[in-house]
Amino acid sequence: MPDTRERPAMSQHNEEGKFPRGLVIRLFAYLVAGHLFAAFLYLLFTLGDKS
């Protein structure tokens, strides 16, 4: 006799342990933006120290 019970649908999970693509892109963008901001602050403090 075949199994006729409904199985719960996989909502938006592709595979176990994988992050959603949008989250990875956003995390990468925040990391790049954060490092650029830190480099800008470093440049400001370096130039400000020379005077």
C-alpha distance matrix in Angstrom:
0.0 3.8 6.6 8.8 11.7 14.9 16.7 20.4 22.4 24.9 28.1 31.0 30.2 30.2 29.9 30.5 34.3 35.5 37.9 37.8 40.2 42.4 43.0 44.1 46.5 47.9 48.4 50.1 52.4 53.3 54.2 56.3 58.0 58.7 60.3 62.4 63.6 64.4 66.3 68.2 69.2 70.3 72.4 74.0 74.9 76.2 78.4 79.6 80.6 83.0 85.4
3.8 0.0 3.8 6.1 9.2 11.8 13.4 17.2 18.8 21.3 24.5 27.3 26.6 26.6 26.5 27.3 31.1 32.1 34.5 34.2 36.5 38.7 39.4 40.5 42.8 44.3 44.9 46.6 48.7 49.8 50.7 52.8 54.4 55.2 56.8 58.8 60.1 61.0 62.8 64.7 65.8 66.9 68.9 70.5 71.5 72.8 74.9 76.1 77.3 79.5 81.9
6.6 3.8 0.0 3.8 5.7 8.6 10.0 13.8 15.8 18.4 21.5 24.5 23.8 24.2 24.0 24.6 28.3 29.5 31.7 31.5 34.1 36.1 36.6 37.8 40.3 41.5 42.1 43.9 46.1 46.9 47.9 50.1 51.7 52.3 54.0 56.1 57.2 58.1 60.1 61.9 62.9 64.0 66.1 67.7 68.6 69.9 72.1 73.2 74.3 76.7 79.0
8.8 6.1 3.8 0.0 3.8 6.4 9.1 12.6 14.5 17.6 20.4 23.6 23.5 24.2 24.6 25.4 29.1 29.9 31.8 31.2 33.7 35.4 36.1 37.6 39.8 40.9 41.7 43.8 45.6 46.5 47.7 49.9 51.2 52.0 53.9 55.8 56.8 57.9 59.9 61.5 62.5 63.9 65.9 67.3 68.4 69.8 71.9 72.9 74.2 76.6 78.8
11.7 9.2 5.7 3.8 0.0 3.8 6.4 9.6 12.2 15.3 18.0 21.4 21.2 22.4 22.7 23.1 26.7 27.7 29.4 28.9 31.7 33.3 33.7 35.4 37.7 38.6 39.3 41.5 43.4 44.0 45.3 47.6 48.8 49.4 51.4 53.4 54.2 55.3 57.5 59.0 59.8 61.3 63.4 64.7 65.6 67.2 69.3 70.2 71.5 74.0 76.1
14.9 11.8 8.6 6.4 3.8 0.0 3.7 6.5 8.7 12.0 14.4 17.9 18.1 19.4 20.2 20.9 24.4 25.0 26.5 25.7 28.4 29.8 30.4 32.2 34.4 35.2 36.1 38.3 40.0 40.7 42.1 44.4 45.5 46.2 48.3 50.2 50.9 52.1 54.3 55.8 56.7 58.2 60.2 61.5 62.5 64.1 66.1 67.0 68.4 70.9 72.9
16.7 13.4 10.0 9.1 6.4 3.7 0.0 3.8 6.2 9.0 11.9 15.1 14.8 16.1 16.6 17.2 20.7 21.5 23.1 22.6 25.4 27.0 27.3 29.0 31.4 32.3 32.9 35.1 37.0 37.6 38.9 41.2 42.5 43.1 45.1 47.1 47.9 48.9 51.1 52.7 53.6 54.9 57.1 58.4 59.4 60.9 63.0 63.9 65.2 67.7 69.8
20.4 17.2 13.8 12.6 9.6 6.5 3.8 0.0 3.8 6.5 8.7 12.1 12.2 14.2 15.1 15.5 18.7 19.3 20.4 19.7 22.8 24.0 24.2 26.2 28.5 29.1 29.8 32.3 34.0 34.5 35.9 38.3 39.3 39.9 42.0 44.0 44.7 45.8 48.0 49.5 50.3 51.8 54.0 55.1 56.1 57.8 59.8 60.6 62.0 64.5 66.6
22.4 18.8 15.8 14.5 12.2 8.7 6.2 3.8 0.0 3.8 5.8 9.2 9.9 11.6 13.2 14.4 17.6 17.4 18.3 17.2 19.9 21.1 21.8 23.7 25.8 26.6 27.6 29.8 31.4 32.2 33.7 35.8 36.9 37.7 39.9 41.6 42.4 43.7 45.8 47.2 48.2 49.8 51.8 53.0 54.2 55.8 57.6 58.6 60.1 62.5 64.5
24.9 21.3 18.4 17.6 15.3 12.0 9.0 6.5 3.8 0.0 3.8 6.2 6.1 8.0 9.7 11.0 14.0 13.7 14.6 13.7 16.4 18.0 18.5 20.2 22.4 23.4 24.2 26.3 28.1 28.9 30.2 32.4 33.6 34.4 36.4 38.2 39.2 40.4 42.4 43.9 45.0 46.4 48.4 49.7 50.9 52.4 54.3 55.3 56.7 59.1 61.2
28.1 24.5 21.5 20.4 18.0 14.4 11.9 8.7 5.8 3.8 0.0 3.8 5.8 8.6 11.1 12.4 14.6 13.7 13.6 12.0 14.7 15.6 16.2 18.5 20.3 20.9 22.1 24.4 25.8 26.5 28.2 30.3 31.2 32.1 34.4 36.0 36.7 38.2 40.3 41.6 42.6 44.2 46.1 47.3 48.6 50.2 52.0 52.9 54.5 56.9 58.9
31.0 27.3 24.5 23.6 21.4 17.9 15.1 12.1 9.2 6.2 3.8 0.0 3.8 6.2 9.3 11.0 12.5 10.9 10.4 8.3 10.9 11.9 12.7 14.8 16.6 17.4 18.6 20.8 22.2 23.1 24.8 26.7 27.8 28.8 30.9 32.5 33.4 34.9 36.8 38.2 39.3 40.9 42.7 44.0 45.3 46.9 48.6 49.7 51.3 53.5 55.6
30.2 26.6 23.8 23.5 21.2 18.1 14.8 12.2 9.9 6.1 5.8 3.8 0.0 3.8 5.8 7.2 9.1 7.9 8.5 7.8 10.9 12.7 12.8 14.2 16.7 17.8 18.3 20.3 22.3 23.2 24.3 26.4 27.9 28.6 30.4 32.4 33.4 34.5 36.5 38.1 39.2 40.5 42.5 43.9 45.1 46.4 48.4 49.6 50.9 53.2 55.4
30.2 26.6 24.2 24.2 22.4 19.4 16.1 14.2 11.6 8.0 8.6 6.2 3.8 0.0 3.8 7.0 8.9 7.0 8.6 8.1 10.2 12.9 13.5 14.0 16.3 18.2 18.7 20.0 22.3 23.6 24.4 26.2 28.0 29.0 30.4 32.3 33.8 34.8 36.4 38.2 39.6 40.6 42.5 44.2 45.4 46.5 48.5 49.9 51.2 53.2 55.6
29.9 26.5 24.0 24.6 22.7 20.2 16.6 15.1 13.2 9.7 11.1 9.3 5.8 3.8 0.0 3.8 6.2 5.7 8.7 9.7 12.0 15.1 14.8 14.8 17.7 19.6 19.3 20.6 23.3 24.4 24.7 26.7 28.9 29.5 30.6 32.8 34.4 35.0 36.6 38.8 40.0 40.7 42.7 44.6 45.6 46.5 48.7 50.2 51.2 53.3 55.8
30.5 27.3 24.6 25.4 23.1 20.9 17.2 15.5 14.4 11.0 12.4 11.0 7.2 7.0 3.8 0.0 3.8 5.7 8.8 10.9 13.7 16.4 15.3 15.4 18.8 20.2 19.3 21.0 23.9 24.4 24.5 26.9 29.0 29.1 30.3 32.9 34.2 34.5 36.3 38.6 39.5 40.2 42.4 44.3 44.9 46.0 48.4 49.6 50.4 52.7 55.3
34.3 31.1 28.3 29.1 26.7 24.4 20.7 18.7 17.6 14.0 14.6 12.5 9.1 8.9 6.2 3.8 0.0 3.8 6.7 9.8 12.4 15.0 13.3 12.9 16.5 17.8 16.4 18.0 21.1 21.5 21.2 23.8 26.0 25.9 26.9 29.6 30.9 31.0 32.9 35.3 36.1 36.6 39.0 40.8 41.4 42.4 44.9 46.1 46.8 49.1 51.8
35.5 32.1 29.5 29.9 27.7 25.0 21.5 19.3 17.4 13.7 13.7 10.9 7.9 7.0 5.7 5.7 3.8 0.0 3.8 6.6 8.8 11.7 10.5 9.8 13.2 14.9 14.0 15.4 18.4 19.2 19.1 21.4 23.6 24.0 25.1 27.4 28.9 29.4 31.1 33.3 34.4 35.1 37.2 39.1 39.9 40.9 43.2 44.6 45.5 47.6 50.2
37.9 34.5 31.7 31.8 29.4 26.5 23.1 20.4 18.3 14.6 13.6 10.4 8.5 8.6 8.7 8.8 6.7 3.8 0.0 3.8 6.3 8.4 6.7 6.7 10.2 11.4 10.7 12.5 15.2 15.8 16.2 18.6 20.5 20.9 22.3 24.6 25.9 26.6 28.4 30.4 31.4 32.4 34.5 36.2 37.1 38.3 40.4 41.7 42.8 45.1 47.5
37.8 34.2 31.5 31.2 28.9 25.7 22.6 19.7 17.2 13.7 12.0 8.3 7.8 8.1 9.7 10.9 9.8 6.6 3.8 0.0 3.8 5.6 5.4 6.6 9.0 10.2 10.9 12.7 14.6 15.7 16.8 18.8 20.2 21.2 23.0 24.7 25.9 27.2 28.9 30.5 31.8 33.1 34.9 36.5 37.8 39.0 40.9 42.2 43.6 45.7 48.0
40.2 36.5 34.1 33.7 31.7 28.4 25.4 22.8 19.9 16.4 14.7 10.9 10.9 10.2 12.0 13.7 12.4 8.8 6.3 3.8 0.0 3.8 5.5 5.2 6.3 8.7 10.0 10.7 12.4 14.4 15.5 16.7 18.4 19.9 21.4 22.7 24.3 25.8 27.2 28.7 30.4 31.6 33.1 34.8 36.4 37.4 39.1 40.6 42.2 44.1 46.3
42.4 38.7 36.1 35.4 33.3 29.8 27.0 24.0 21.1 18.0 15.6 11.9 12.7 12.9 15.1 16.4 15.0 11.7 8.4 5.6 3.8 0.0 3.8 5.5 5.2 6.1 8.5 9.9 10.5 12.2 14.2 15.4 16.3 18.0 20.0 21.0 22.2 24.1 25.7 26.8 28.4 30.0 31.4 32.8 34.5 35.8 37.3 38.6 40.4 42.4 44.4
43.0 39.4 36.6 36.1 33.7 30.4 27.3 24.2 21.8 18.5 16.2 12.7 12.8 13.5 14.8 15.3 13.3 10.5 6.7 5.4 5.5 3.8 0.0 3.8 5.5 5.1 6.0 8.5 9.8 10.5 12.1 14.2 15.1 16.1 18.2 19.8 20.8 22.2 24.1 25.5 26.7 28.2 30.0 31.3 32.7 34.1 35.9 37.0 38.6 40.8 42.9
44.1 40.5 37.8 37.6 35.4 32.2 29.0 26.2 23.7 20.2 18.5 14.8 14.2 14.0 14.8 15.4 12.9 9.8 6.7 6.6 5.2 5.5 3.8 0.0 3.8 5.5 5.1 6.1 8.6 9.9 10.5 12.3 14.1 15.2 16.6 18.3 19.9 21.0 22.5 24.3 25.7 26.8 28.5 30.3 31.6 32.7 34.5 36.0 37.4 39.4 41.7
46.5 42.8 40.3 39.8 37.7 34.4 31.4 28.5 25.8 22.4 20.3 16.6 16.7 16.3 17.7 18.8 16.5 13.2 10.2 9.0 6.3 5.2 5.5 3.8 0.0 3.8 5.5 5.2 6.1 8.7 9.9 10.6 12.1 14.1 15.5 16.5 18.2 19.9 21.1 22.5 24.3 25.6 26.9 28.6 30.3 31.4 32.9 34.4 36.1 37.9 40.1
47.9 44.3 41.5 40.9 38.6 35.2 32.3 29.1 26.6 23.4 20.9 17.4 17.8 18.2 19.6 20.2 17.8 14.9 11.4 10.2 8.7 6.1 5.1 5.5 3.8 0.0 3.8 5.4 5.0 6.1 8.6 9.9 10.4 12.0 14.2 15.2 16.2 18.1 19.8 20.8 22.3 24.0 25.5 26.8 28.4 29.9 31.4 32.6 34.4 36.4 38.4
48.4 44.9 42.1 41.7 39.3 36.1 32.9 29.8 27.6 24.2 22.1 18.6 18.3 18.7 19.3 19.3 16.4 14.0 10.7 10.9 10.0 8.5 6.0 5.1 5.5 3.8 0.0 3.8 5.4 5.1 6.2 8.6 9.9 10.4 12.3 14.2 15.2 16.3 18.3 19.9 21.0 22.3 24.2 25.7 26.9 28.2 30.1 31.3 32.7 34.9 37.1
50.1 46.6 43.9 43.8 41.5 38.3 35.1 32.3 29.8 26.3 24.4 20.8 20.3 20.0 20.6 21.0 18.0 15.4 12.5 12.7 10.7 9.9 8.5 6.1 5.2 5.4 3.8 0.0 3.8 5.5 5.1 6.2 8.5 9.8 10.7 12.3 14.2 15.3 16.5 18.3 20.0 21.0 22.5 24.4 25.8 26.7 28.5 30.1 31.5 33.4 35.8
52.4 48.7 46.1 45.6 43.4 40.0 37.0 34.0 31.4 28.1 25.8 22.2 22.3 22.3 23.3 23.9 21.1 18.4 15.2 14.6 12.4 10.5 9.8 8.6 6.1 5.0 5.4 3.8 0.0 3.8 5.4 5.2 6.0 8.4 9.9 10.5 12.1 14.1 15.3 16.4 18.3 19.8 20.9 22.5 24.3 25.5 26.8 28.3 30.1 32.0 34.1
53.3 49.8 46.9 46.5 44.0 40.7 37.6 34.5 32.2 28.9 26.5 23.1 23.2 23.6 24.4 24.4 21.5 19.2 15.8 15.7 14.4 12.2 10.5 9.9 8.7 6.1 5.1 5.5 3.8 0.0 3.8 5.5 5.1 5.8 8.5 9.8 10.3 12.0 14.0 15.1 16.3 18.0 19.7 20.9 22.4 23.9 25.5 26.6 28.3 30.5 32.5
54.2 50.7 47.9 47.7 45.3 42.1 38.9 35.9 33.7 30.2 28.2 24.8 24.3 24.4 24.7 24.5 21.2 19.1 16.2 16.8 15.5 14.2 12.1 10.5 9.9 8.6 6.2 5.1 5.4 3.8 0.0 3.8 5.5 5.1 6.2 8.6 9.9 10.5 12.2 14.2 15.4 16.3 18.2 20.0 21.1 22.2 24.2 25.6 26.8 28.9 31.3
56.3 52.8 50.1 49.9 47.6 44.4 41.2 38.3 35.8 32.4 30.3 26.7 26.4 26.2 26.7 26.9 23.8 21.4 18.6 18.8 16.7 15.4 14.2 12.3 10.6 9.9 8.6 6.2 5.2 5.5 3.8 0.0 3.8 5.4 5.2 6.2 8.6 9.9 10.5 12.3 14.3 15.2 16.4 18.4 20.1 20.8 22.4 24.2 25.7 27.4 29.7
58.0 54.4 51.7 51.2 48.8 45.5 42.5 39.3 36.9 33.6 31.2 27.8 27.9 28.0 28.9 29.0 26.0 23.6 20.5 20.2 18.4 16.3 15.1 14.1 12.1 10.4 9.9 8.5 6.0 5.1 5.5 3.8 0.0 3.8 5.5 5.1 6.1 8.6 9.8 10.5 12.3 14.1 15.2 16.5 18.5 19.7 21.0 22.4 24.3 26.2 28.1
58.7 55.2 52.3 52.0 49.4 46.2 43.1 39.9 37.7 34.4 32.1 28.8 28.6 29.0 29.5 29.1 25.9 24.0 20.9 21.2 19.9 18.0 16.1 15.2 14.1 12.0 10.4 9.8 8.4 5.8 5.1 5.4 3.8 0.0 3.8 5.5 5.1 6.1 8.6 9.8 10.6 12.2 14.2 15.4 16.6 18.2 20.0 21.0 22.5 24.8 26.8
60.3 56.8 54.0 53.9 51.4 48.3 45.1 42.0 39.9 36.4 34.4 30.9 30.4 30.4 30.6 30.3 26.9 25.1 22.3 23.0 21.4 20.0 18.2 16.6 15.5 14.2 12.3 10.7 9.9 8.5 6.2 5.2 5.5 3.8 0.0 3.8 5.4 5.0 6.1 8.5 9.8 10.3 12.1 14.2 15.3 16.1 18.1 19.7 20.9 22.8 25.3
62.4 58.8 56.1 55.8 53.4 50.2 47.1 44.0 41.6 38.2 36.0 32.5 32.4 32.3 32.8 32.9 29.6 27.4 24.6 24.7 22.7 21.0 19.8 18.3 16.5 15.2 14.2 12.3 10.5 9.8 8.6 6.2 5.1 5.5 3.8 0.0 3.8 5.4 5.0 6.2 8.7 9.8 10.4 12.3 14.3 15.1 16.4 18.1 19.9 21.5 23.7
63.6 60.1 57.2 56.8 54.2 50.9 47.9 44.7 42.4 39.2 36.7 33.4 33.4 33.8 34.4 34.2 30.9 28.9 25.9 25.9 24.3 22.2 20.8 19.9 18.2 16.2 15.2 14.2 12.1 10.3 9.9 8.6 6.1 5.1 5.4 3.8 0.0 3.8 5.4 5.0 6.3 8.6 9.8 10.6 12.4 14.1 15.4 16.4 18.4 20.4 22.2
64.4 61.0 58.1 57.9 55.3 52.1 48.9 45.8 43.7 40.4 38.2 34.9 34.5 34.8 35.0 34.5 31.0 29.4 26.6 27.2 25.8 24.1 22.2 21.0 19.9 18.1 16.3 15.3 14.1 12.0 10.5 9.9 8.6 6.1 5.0 5.4 3.8 0.0 3.8 5.4 5.1 6.1 8.6 9.9 10.6 12.1 14.2 15.2 16.4 18.8 20.9
66.3 62.8 60.1 59.9 57.5 54.3 51.1 48.0 45.8 42.4 40.3 36.8 36.5 36.4 36.6 36.3 32.9 31.1 28.4 28.9 27.2 25.7 24.1 22.5 21.1 19.8 18.3 16.5 15.3 14.0 12.2 10.5 9.8 8.6 6.1 5.0 5.4 3.8 0.0 3.8 5.5 5.0 6.1 8.6 9.9 10.3 12.1 14.0 15.2 16.9 19.4
68.2 64.7 61.9 61.5 59.0 55.8 52.7 49.5 47.2 43.9 41.6 38.2 38.1 38.2 38.8 38.6 35.3 33.3 30.4 30.5 28.7 26.8 25.5 24.3 22.5 20.8 19.9 18.3 16.4 15.1 14.2 12.3 10.5 9.8 8.5 6.2 5.0 5.4 3.8 0.0 3.8 5.4 5.0 6.2 8.7 9.8 10.6 12.1 14.2 15.8 17.7
69.2 65.8 62.9 62.5 59.8 56.7 53.6 50.3 48.2 45.0 42.6 39.3 39.2 39.6 40.0 39.5 36.1 34.4 31.4 31.8 30.4 28.4 26.7 25.7 24.3 22.3 21.0 20.0 18.3 16.3 15.4 14.3 12.3 10.6 9.8 8.7 6.3 5.1 5.5 3.8 0.0 3.8 5.4 5.0 6.2 8.5 9.9 10.4 12.2 14.6 16.3
70.3 66.9 64.0 63.9 61.3 58.2 54.9 51.8 49.8 46.4 44.2 40.9 40.5 40.6 40.7 40.2 36.6 35.1 32.4 33.1 31.6 30.0 28.2 26.8 25.6 24.0 22.3 21.0 19.8 18.0 16.3 15.2 14.1 12.2 10.3 9.8 8.6 6.1 5.0 5.4 3.8 0.0 3.8 5.5 5.2 6.0 8.5 9.7 10.6 12.7 15.2
72.4 68.9 66.1 65.9 63.4 60.2 57.1 54.0 51.8 48.4 46.1 42.7 42.5 42.5 42.7 42.4 39.0 37.2 34.5 34.9 33.1 31.4 30.0 28.5 26.9 25.5 24.2 22.5 20.9 19.7 18.2 16.4 15.2 14.2 12.1 10.4 9.8 8.6 6.1 5.0 5.4 3.8 0.0 3.8 5.5 5.0 6.0 8.3 9.9 11.1 13.4
74.0 70.5 67.7 67.3 64.7 61.5 58.4 55.1 53.0 49.7 47.3 44.0 43.9 44.2 44.6 44.3 40.8 39.1 36.2 36.5 34.8 32.8 31.3 30.3 28.6 26.8 25.7 24.4 22.5 20.9 20.0 18.4 16.5 15.4 14.2 12.3 10.6 9.9 8.6 6.2 5.0 5.5 3.8 0.0 3.8 5.5 5.3 5.9 8.5 10.3 11.7
74.9 71.5 68.6 68.4 65.6 62.5 59.4 56.1 54.2 50.9 48.6 45.3 45.1 45.4 45.6 44.9 41.4 39.9 37.1 37.8 36.4 34.5 32.7 31.6 30.3 28.4 26.9 25.8 24.3 22.4 21.1 20.1 18.5 16.6 15.3 14.3 12.4 10.6 9.9 8.7 6.2 5.2 5.5 3.8 0.0 3.8 5.5 4.9 6.0 8.8 10.6
76.2 72.8 69.9 69.8 67.2 64.1 60.9 57.8 55.8 52.4 50.2 46.9 46.4 46.5 46.5 46.0 42.4 40.9 38.3 39.0 37.4 35.8 34.1 32.7 31.4 29.9 28.2 26.7 25.5 23.9 22.2 20.8 19.7 18.2 16.1 15.1 14.1 12.1 10.3 9.8 8.5 6.0 5.0 5.5 3.8 0.0 3.8 5.5 5.3 6.8 9.7
78.4 74.9 72.1 71.9 69.3 66.1 63.0 59.8 57.6 54.3 52.0 48.6 48.4 48.5 48.7 48.4 44.9 43.2 40.4 40.9 39.1 37.3 35.9 34.5 32.9 31.4 30.1 28.5 26.8 25.5 24.2 22.4 21.0 20.0 18.1 16.4 15.4 14.2 12.1 10.6 9.9 8.5 6.0 5.3 5.5 3.8 0.0 3.8 5.5 5.5 7.5
79.6 76.1 73.2 72.9 70.2 67.0 63.9 60.6 58.6 55.3 52.9 49.7 49.6 49.9 50.2 49.6 46.1 44.6 41.7 42.2 40.6 38.6 37.0 36.0 34.4 32.6 31.3 30.1 28.3 26.6 25.6 24.2 22.4 21.0 19.7 18.1 16.4 15.2 14.0 12.1 10.4 9.7 8.3 5.9 4.9 5.5 3.8 0.0 3.8 5.5 6.0
80.6 77.3 74.3 74.2 71.5 68.4 65.2 62.0 60.1 56.7 54.5 51.3 50.9 51.2 51.2 50.4 46.8 45.5 42.8 43.6 42.2 40.4 38.6 37.4 36.1 34.4 32.7 31.5 30.1 28.3 26.8 25.7 24.3 22.5 20.9 19.9 18.4 16.4 15.2 14.2 12.2 10.6 9.9 8.5 6.0 5.3 5.5 3.8 0.0 3.8 5.6
83.0 79.5 76.7 76.6 74.0 70.9 67.7 64.5 62.5 59.1 56.9 53.5 53.2 53.2 53.3 52.7 49.1 47.6 45.1 45.7 44.1 42.4 40.8 39.4 37.9 36.4 34.9 33.4 32.0 30.5 28.9 27.4 26.2 24.8 22.8 21.5 20.4 18.8 16.9 15.8 14.6 12.7 11.1 10.3 8.8 6.8 5.5 5.5 3.8 0.0 3.8
85.4 81.9 79.0 78.8 76.1 72.9 69.8 66.6 64.5 61.2 58.9 55.6 55.4 55.6 55.8 55.3 51.8 50.2 47.5 48.0 46.3 44.4 42.9 41.7 40.1 38.4 37.1 35.8 34.1 32.5 31.3 29.7 28.1 26.8 25.3 23.7 22.2 20.9 19.4 17.7 16.3 15.2 13.4 11.7 10.6 9.7 7.5 6.0 5.6 3.8 0.0
